[in-house]
Amino acid sequence: SISDYDRSISLKNEYSQAYKNRALANYGLSNFQQAANDMAIVVSRGQSGLEEFTILGLSKFKLKDFKSALDPLTKAIDLGNADAQVYAARGN
């Protein structure tokens, strides 16, 4: 599945959904750096919501980049994420 997203991105770089899907797949495989990189692309393109901020923040948290995790985790909570893992990662 990740190779399919790689191919989609190589064919159509502006396809943000492929970056998001690849980020979700990488997150599920504990490839947190790749997940954070791809989700950062999605967020930078303005296509961000609760799921995007959650995955970006949790990926950065798992990489022990706590300072960078704070903003996306806060945005995820502001958008309605009530998951205990998100609150714990943010420090509340």
PAVO-628742 format. One record per atom (N, C-alpha, C, O): x, y, z; chain; atom name; residue number from 1. Coordinates in Angstrom, 1 decimal, padded with zeros to 4 digits. Layout:
((X Y Z) "A" "CA" NUM)
...
END
This chain:
((000.8 -001.2 000.0) "A" "N" 1)
((000.0 000.0 000.0) "A" "CA" 1)
((000.9 001.3 000.0) "A" "C" 1)
((000.5 002.2 -000.7) "A" "O" 1)
((001.9 001.3 000.8) "A" "N" 2)
((002.8 002.5 000.8) "A" "CA" 2)
((003.4 002.7 -000.6) "A" "C" 2)
((003.5 003.8 -001.1) "A" "O" 2)
((003.8 001.6 -001.3) "A" "N" 3)
((004.3 001.7 -002.6) "A" "CA" 3)
((003.3 002.3 -003.6) "A" "C" 3)
((003.7 003.0 -004.5) "A" "O" 3)
((002.0 002.0 -003.4) "A" "N" 4)
((001.0 002.6 -004.2) "A" "CA" 4)
((000.9 004.1 -004.0) "A" "C" 4)
((000.7 004.8 -005.0) "A" "O" 4)
((001.0 004.5 -002.8) "A" "N" 5)
((001.0 005.9 -002.5) "A" "CA" 5)
((002.2 006.6 -003.1) "A" "C" 5)
((002.2 007.7 -003.6) "A" "O" 5)
((003.4 005.9 -003.0) "A" "N" 6)
((004.6 006.5 -003.6) "A" "CA" 6)
((004.4 006.7 -005.1) "A" "C" 6)
((004.8 007.7 -005.6) "A" "O" 6)
((003.8 005.7 -005.7) "A" "N" 7)
((003.6 005.8 -007.2) "A" "CA" 7)
((002.6 007.0 -007.5) "A" "C" 7)
((002.8 007.8 -008.4) "A" "O" 7)
((001.5 007.1 -006.7) "A" "N" 8)
((000.6 008.2 -006.9) "A" "CA" 8)
((001.2 009.5 -006.8) "A" "C" 8)
((001.0 010.4 -007.6) "A" "O" 8)
((002.1 009.7 -005.8) "A" "N" 9)
((002.8 010.9 -005.5) "A" "CA" 9)
((003.8 011.2 -006.6) "A" "C" 9)
((003.9 012.4 -007.0) "A" "O" 9)
((004.4 010.2 -007.1) "A" "N" 10)
((005.4 010.4 -008.2) "A" "CA" 10)
((004.7 010.8 -009.5) "A" "C" 10)
((005.3 011.6 -010.3) "A" "O" 10)
((003.5 010.4 -009.7) "A" "N" 11)
((002.7 010.8 -010.9) "A" "CA" 11)
((002.0 012.1 -010.7) "A" "C" 11)
((001.9 012.9 -011.7) "A" "O" 11)
((001.6 012.4 -009.5) "A" "N" 12)
((000.8 013.7 -009.3) "A" "CA" 12)
((001.2 014.2 -007.9) "A" "C" 12)
((000.5 014.0 -006.9) "A" "O" 12)
((002.3 014.9 -007.9) "A" "N" 13)
((002.9 015.5 -006.7) "A" "CA" 13)
((001.9 016.3 -005.8) "A" "C" 13)
((002.0 016.3 -004.6) "A" "O" 13)
((001.0 017.0 -006.5) "A" "N" 14)
((000.1 017.9 -005.8) "A" "CA" 14)
((-001.1 017.1 -005.1) "A" "C" 14)
((-002.0 017.8 -004.5) "A" "O" 14)
((-001.2 015.8 -005.3) "A" "N" 15)
((-002.3 015.0 -004.7) "A" "CA" 15)
((-002.1 014.8 -003.2) "A" "C" 15)
((-001.5 013.8 -002.8) "A" "O" 15)
((-002.6 015.7 -002.4) "A" "N" 16)
((-002.5 015.7 -001.0) "A" "CA" 16)
((-003.0 014.5 -000.3) "A" "C" 16)
((-002.5 014.0 000.7) "A" "O" 16)
((-004.1 013.9 -000.9) "A" "N" 17)
((-004.7 012.7 -000.3) "A" "CA" 17)
((-003.8 011.6 -000.3) "A" "C" 17)
((-003.8 010.7 000.7) "A" "O" 17)
((-002.9 011.4 -001.3) "A" "N" 18)
((-001.9 010.4 -001.3) "A" "CA" 18)
((-000.9 010.6 -000.2) "A" "C" 18)
((-000.5 009.6 000.5) "A" "O" 18)
((-000.5 011.8 000.1) "A" "N" 19)
((000.4 012.1 001.2) "A" "CA" 19)
((-000.3 011.7 002.5) "A" "C" 19)
((000.4 011.1 003.4) "A" "O" 19)
((-001.5 012.1 002.7) "A" "N" 20)
((-002.2 011.8 003.9) "A" "CA" 20)
((-002.4 010.3 004.1) "A" "C" 20)
((-002.1 009.8 005.2) "A" "O" 20)
((-002.7 009.6 003.1) "A" "N" 21)
((-002.9 008.1 003.2) "A" "CA" 21)
((-001.6 007.4 003.5) "A" "C" 21)
((-001.5 006.5 004.3) "A" "O" 21)
((-000.5 007.9 002.9) "A" "N" 22)
((000.8 007.3 003.1) "A" "CA" 22)
((001.2 007.6 004.6) "A" "C" 22)
((001.8 006.8 005.2) "A" "O" 22)
((000.9 008.8 005.0) "A" "N" 23)
((001.2 009.2 006.4) "A" "CA" 23)
((000.5 008.2 007.4) "A" "C" 23)
((001.1 007.8 008.4) "A" "O" 23)
((-000.8 008.0 007.1) "A" "N" 24)
((-001.6 007.1 008.0) "A" "CA" 24)
((-001.0 005.7 008.0) "A" "C" 24)
((-000.9 005.0 009.0) "A" "O" 24)
((-000.6 005.2 006.8) "A" "N" 25)
((000.0 003.9 006.7) "A" "CA" 25)
((001.3 003.8 007.4) "A" "C" 25)
((001.5 002.9 008.2) "A" "O" 25)
((002.1 004.8 007.3) "A" "N" 26)
((003.4 004.8 008.0) "A" "CA" 26)
((003.2 005.0 009.5) "A" "C" 26)
((004.0 004.3 010.3) "A" "O" 26)
((002.3 005.7 009.9) "A" "N" 27)
((002.0 005.8 011.4) "A" "CA" 27)
((001.6 004.5 011.9) "A" "C" 27)
((002.1 004.1 013.0) "A" "O" 27)
((000.7 003.8 011.2) "A" "N" 28)
((000.3 002.4 011.6) "A" "CA" 28)
((001.5 001.4 011.7) "A" "C" 28)
((001.4 000.5 012.4) "A" "O" 28)
((002.5 001.7 010.9) "A" "N" 29)
((003.7 000.8 010.9) "A" "CA" 29)
((004.8 001.3 011.8) "A" "C" 29)
((005.9 000.8 011.8) "A" "O" 29)
((004.5 002.4 012.6) "A" "N" 30)
((005.4 003.0 013.5) "A" "CA" 30)
((006.6 003.7 012.8) "A" "C" 30)
((007.7 003.9 013.4) "A" "O" 30)
((006.4 004.1 011.6) "A" "N" 31)
((007.4 004.9 010.8) "A" "CA" 31)
((007.0 006.3 011.1) "A" "C" 31)
((006.5 007.0 010.2) "A" "O" 31)
((007.3 006.8 012.3) "A" "N" 32)
((006.8 008.1 012.7) "A" "CA" 32)
((007.4 009.3 011.9) "A" "C" 32)
((006.8 010.3 011.7) "A" "O" 32)
((008.7 009.2 011.6) "A" "N" 33)
((009.3 010.3 010.8) "A" "CA" 33)
((008.7 010.4 009.5) "A" "C" 33)
((008.4 011.6 009.1) "A" "O" 33)
((008.4 009.3 008.8) "A" "N" 34)
((007.8 009.4 007.5) "A" "CA" 34)
((006.4 010.0 007.6) "A" "C" 34)
((005.9 010.7 006.8) "A" "O" 34)
((005.7 009.5 008.6) "A" "N" 35)
((004.3 010.0 008.9) "A" "CA" 35)
((004.3 011.5 009.1) "A" "C" 35)
((003.5 012.2 008.6) "A" "O" 35)
((005.2 011.9 010.0) "A" "N" 36)
((005.3 013.4 010.3) "A" "CA" 36)
((005.6 014.2 009.0) "A" "C" 36)
((005.0 015.2 008.8) "A" "O" 36)
((006.6 013.7 008.2) "A" "N" 37)
((007.0 014.4 007.0) "A" "CA" 37)
((005.8 014.6 006.1) "A" "C" 37)
((005.5 015.7 005.6) "A" "O" 37)
((005.1 013.5 005.8) "A" "N" 38)
((004.0 013.5 004.9) "A" "CA" 38)
((002.8 014.4 005.4) "A" "C" 38)
((002.2 015.1 004.7) "A" "O" 38)
((002.5 014.2 006.7) "A" "N" 39)
((001.4 015.0 007.2) "A" "CA" 39)
((001.7 016.5 007.3) "A" "C" 39)
((000.8 017.3 007.2) "A" "O" 39)
((003.0 016.8 007.5) "A" "N" 40)
((003.4 018.2 007.5) "A" "CA" 40)
((003.1 018.8 006.1) "A" "C" 40)
((002.8 020.0 005.9) "A" "O" 40)
((003.3 018.0 005.0) "A" "N" 41)
((003.1 018.5 003.7) "A" "CA" 41)
((001.6 018.8 003.5) "A" "C" 41)
((001.2 019.8 003.0) "A" "O" 41)
((000.7 017.8 004.0) "A" "N" 42)
((-000.7 018.0 003.9) "A" "CA" 42)
((-001.1 019.3 004.6) "A" "C" 42)
((-001.9 020.1 004.1) "A" "O" 42)
((-000.6 019.4 005.9) "A" "N" 43)
((-001.0 020.6 006.7) "A" "CA" 43)
((-000.5 021.9 006.0) "A" "C" 43)
((-001.2 022.9 006.0) "A" "O" 43)
((000.7 021.9 005.4) "A" "N" 44)
((001.2 023.1 004.8) "A" "CA" 44)
((000.4 023.5 003.6) "A" "C" 44)
((000.5 024.7 003.2) "A" "O" 44)
((-000.3 022.6 003.0) "A" "N" 45)
((-001.2 022.9 001.9) "A" "CA" 45)
((-002.6 023.3 002.3) "A" "C" 45)
((-003.4 023.5 001.4) "A" "O" 45)
((-002.8 023.5 003.6) "A" "N" 46)
((-004.0 024.0 004.0) "A" "CA" 46)
((-005.2 023.0 004.1) "A" "C" 46)
((-006.3 023.4 004.3) "A" "O" 46)
((-004.8 021.7 003.9) "A" "N" 47)
((-005.8 020.7 003.9) "A" "CA" 47)
((-005.7 019.9 005.3) "A" "C" 47)
((-005.3 018.8 005.3) "A" "O" 47)
((-006.0 020.7 006.3) "A" "N" 48)
((-005.8 020.1 007.6) "A" "CA" 48)
((-007.1 020.2 008.5) "A" "C" 48)
((-007.8 021.1 008.4) "A" "O" 48)
((-007.2 019.1 009.2) "A" "N" 49)
((-008.3 019.0 010.2) "A" "CA" 49)
((-007.9 018.2 011.4) "A" "C" 49)
((-006.7 018.1 011.6) "A" "O" 49)
((-008.9 017.7 012.1) "A" "N" 50)
((-008.6 017.0 013.3) "A" "CA" 50)
((-007.7 015.8 013.1) "A" "C" 50)
((-006.7 015.7 013.8) "A" "O" 50)
((-007.9 015.0 012.1) "A" "N" 51)
((-007.1 013.8 011.8) "A" "CA" 51)
((-005.7 014.2 011.5) "A" "C" 51)
((-004.7 013.6 012.0) "A" "O" 51)
((-005.5 015.2 010.6) "A" "N" 52)
((-004.2 015.6 010.2) "A" "CA" 52)
((-003.3 016.1 011.3) "A" "C" 52)
((-002.2 015.7 011.5) "A" "O" 52)
((-003.9 017.0 012.1) "A" "N" 53)
((-003.2 017.5 013.3) "A" "CA" 53)
((-002.9 016.5 014.3) "A" "C" 53)
((-001.9 016.5 014.9) "A" "O" 53)
((-003.9 015.5 014.5) "A" "N" 54)
((-003.6 014.4 015.5) "A" "CA" 54)
((-002.5 013.6 015.1) "A" "C" 54)
((-001.6 013.3 015.9) "A" "O" 54)
((-002.4 013.1 013.8) "A" "N" 55)
((-001.3 012.3 013.4) "A" "CA" 55)
((000.0 013.0 013.4) "A" "C" 55)
((001.0 012.5 013.8) "A" "O" 55)
((000.0 014.3 012.9) "A" "N" 56)
((001.2 015.0 012.9) "A" "CA" 56)
((001.7 015.2 014.3) "A" "C" 56)
((002.9 015.0 014.6) "A" "O" 56)
((000.9 015.6 015.3) "A" "N" 57)
((001.3 015.8 016.6) "A" "CA" 57)
((001.8 014.5 017.3) "A" "C" 57)
((002.8 014.5 018.0) "A" "O" 57)
((001.0 013.5 017.2) "A" "N" 58)
((001.4 012.2 017.8) "A" "CA" 58)
((002.7 011.6 017.2) "A" "C" 58)
((003.5 011.0 017.9) "A" "O" 58)
((002.9 011.8 015.9) "A" "N" 59)
((004.1 011.3 015.3) "A" "CA" 59)
((005.3 012.1 015.8) "A" "C" 59)
((006.3 011.5 016.2) "A" "O" 59)
((005.2 013.4 016.0) "A" "N" 60)
((006.3 014.2 016.5) "A" "CA" 60)
((006.5 013.8 018.0) "A" "C" 60)
((007.6 013.8 018.4) "A" "O" 60)
((005.4 013.6 018.7) "A" "N" 61)
((005.6 013.1 020.1) "A" "CA" 61)
((006.3 011.8 020.2) "A" "C" 61)
((007.2 011.7 021.0) "A" "O" 61)
((006.0 010.9 019.4) "A" "N" 62)
((006.6 009.6 019.4) "A" "CA" 62)
((008.1 009.7 019.0) "A" "C" 62)
((008.9 008.8 019.4) "A" "O" 62)
((008.4 010.7 018.2) "A" "N" 63)
((009.8 011.0 017.9) "A" "CA" 63)
((010.6 011.8 019.0) "A" "C" 63)
((011.7 012.1 018.8) "A" "O" 63)
((009.9 012.0 020.1) "A" "N" 64)
((010.4 012.8 021.2) "A" "CA" 64)
((010.7 014.2 020.8) "A" "C" 64)
((011.5 014.9 021.5) "A" "O" 64)
((010.0 014.7 019.8) "A" "N" 65)
((010.1 016.2 019.4) "A" "CA" 65)
((008.9 016.9 020.1) "A" "C" 65)
((008.0 017.3 019.4) "A" "O" 65)
((009.0 017.0 021.4) "A" "N" 66)
((007.8 017.4 022.2) "A" "CA" 66)
((007.4 018.9 021.9) "A" "C" 66)
((006.2 019.2 021.8) "A" "O" 66)
((008.4 019.7 021.7) "A" "N" 67)
((008.1 021.1 021.4) "A" "CA" 67)
((007.3 021.2 020.0) "A" "C" 67)
((006.3 022.0 020.0) "A" "O" 67)
((007.7 020.5 019.0) "A" "N" 68)
((007.0 020.6 017.7) "A" "CA" 68)
((005.7 019.9 017.8) "A" "C" 68)
((004.8 020.2 017.0) "A" "O" 68)
((005.5 019.0 018.7) "A" "N" 69)
((004.2 018.2 018.8) "A" "CA" 69)
((003.1 019.1 019.4) "A" "C" 69)
((001.9 018.9 019.2) "A" "O" 69)
((003.5 020.1 020.2) "A" "N" 70)
((002.5 020.8 021.0) "A" "CA" 70)
((001.5 021.5 020.2) "A" "C" 70)
((000.3 021.4 020.4) "A" "O" 70)
((001.9 022.3 019.1) "A" "N" 71)
((001.0 023.0 018.3) "A" "CA" 71)
((000.0 022.2 017.6) "A" "C" 71)
((-001.2 022.4 017.7) "A" "O" 71)
((000.4 021.1 016.9) "A" "N" 72)
((-000.6 020.3 016.2) "A" "CA" 72)
((-001.5 019.5 017.2) "A" "C" 72)
((-002.7 019.3 016.9) "A" "O" 72)
((-001.0 019.1 018.3) "A" "N" 73)
((-001.9 018.5 019.3) "A" "CA" 73)
((-002.9 019.4 019.9) "A" "C" 73)
((-004.1 019.1 020.1) "A" "O" 73)
((-002.5 020.7 020.1) "A" "N" 74)
((-003.4 021.7 020.6) "A" "CA" 74)
((-004.5 022.0 019.6) "A" "C" 74)
((-005.7 022.1 019.9) "A" "O" 74)
((-004.1 022.0 018.3) "A" "N" 75)
((-005.1 022.3 017.2) "A" "CA" 75)
((-006.1 021.1 017.1) "A" "C" 75)
((-007.3 021.3 016.9) "A" "O" 75)
((-005.5 019.9 017.3) "A" "N" 76)
((-006.4 018.7 017.3) "A" "CA" 76)
((-007.5 018.7 018.4) "A" "C" 76)
((-008.6 018.4 018.2) "A" "O" 76)
((-007.0 019.1 019.6) "A" "N" 77)
((-007.9 019.3 020.7) "A" "CA" 77)
((-009.0 020.4 020.4) "A" "C" 77)
((-010.1 020.2 020.7) "A" "O" 77)
((-008.5 021.5 019.9) "A" "N" 78)
((-009.4 022.6 019.6) "A" "CA" 78)
((-010.4 022.2 018.6) "A" "C" 78)
((-011.5 022.7 018.6) "A" "O" 78)
((-010.1 021.3 017.7) "A" "N" 79)
((-011.0 020.8 016.7) "A" "CA" 79)
((-011.9 019.7 017.2) "A" "C" 79)
((-012.8 019.2 016.4) "A" "O" 79)
((-011.7 019.3 018.4) "A" "N" 80)
((-012.7 018.3 019.0) "A" "CA" 80)
((-012.1 017.0 019.4) "A" "C" 80)
((-012.9 016.1 019.7) "A" "O" 80)
((-010.8 016.8 019.2) "A" "N" 81)
((-010.3 015.5 019.6) "A" "CA" 81)
((-010.2 015.3 021.1) "A" "C" 81)
((-009.5 016.1 021.8) "A" "O" 81)
((-011.0 014.4 021.6) "A" "N" 82)
((-011.0 014.2 023.1) "A" "CA" 82)
((-010.3 012.9 023.5) "A" "C" 82)
((-010.5 012.4 024.6) "A" "O" 82)
((-009.5 012.4 022.6) "A" "N" 83)
((-008.8 011.2 022.9) "A" "CA" 83)
((-007.8 011.4 024.0) "A" "C" 83)
((-007.0 012.4 024.0) "A" "O" 83)
((-007.8 010.5 025.0) "A" "N" 84)
((-006.9 010.6 026.1) "A" "CA" 84)
((-005.4 010.6 025.7) "A" "C" 84)
((-004.6 011.3 026.3) "A" "O" 84)
((-005.0 009.9 024.7) "A" "N" 85)
((-003.7 009.8 024.2) "A" "CA" 85)
((-003.2 011.2 023.7) "A" "C" 85)
((-002.0 011.6 023.9) "A" "O" 85)
((-004.1 012.0 023.1) "A" "N" 86)
((-003.7 013.3 022.6) "A" "CA" 86)
((-003.5 014.2 023.8) "A" "C" 86)
((-002.5 015.0 023.8) "A" "O" 86)
((-004.4 014.2 024.7) "A" "N" 87)
((-004.2 015.0 025.9) "A" "CA" 87)
((-003.0 014.7 026.7) "A" "C" 87)
((-002.2 015.5 027.2) "A" "O" 87)
((-002.7 013.4 026.8) "A" "N" 88)
((-001.5 012.9 027.5) "A" "CA" 88)
((-000.2 013.4 026.8) "A" "C" 88)
((000.7 013.8 027.5) "A" "O" 88)
((-000.2 013.3 025.5) "A" "N" 89)
((000.9 013.7 024.7) "A" "CA" 89)
((001.2 015.2 024.8) "A" "C" 89)
((002.3 015.6 024.8) "A" "O" 89)
((000.1 015.9 024.9) "A" "N" 90)
((000.2 017.3 025.0) "A" "CA" 90)
((000.6 017.8 026.4) "A" "C" 90)
((001.2 018.9 026.6) "A" "O" 90)
((000.3 016.9 027.3) "A" "N" 91)
((000.8 017.2 028.7) "A" "CA" 91)
((-000.4 017.7 029.6) "A" "C" 91)
((-000.1 018.3 030.6) "A" "O" 91)
((-001.6 017.5 029.2) "A" "N" 92)
((-002.8 017.8 030.0) "A" "CA" 92)
((-003.6 016.6 030.2) "A" "C" 92)
((-004.6 016.7 030.9) "A" "O" 92)
END
